[in-house]
């Protein structure tokens, strides 16, 4: 059973640990079962994409936000 989280989608949070320490951003997604969140423009990884007919006919690289552990973010008060 996952613990109840105080951070919700749309909240503004500050990264308090890791490579992006000090950055602030909006929460795009919350994964309570894993205890992780995705923060806009934080922990961005360059992912390779295979070519397909609809979305990306040439393939290439896409910048994608990766999940961050909930213990490494703090909610910013006074929104």
Secondary structure, DSSP 8 states (H G I E B T S, - for coil): -----S--TT-EEEE-SSTTTT-EEEEEEEETTTTEEEETTSSEEEEEE---SSS-TT-EEEEEE--EEGGGEEE-S--
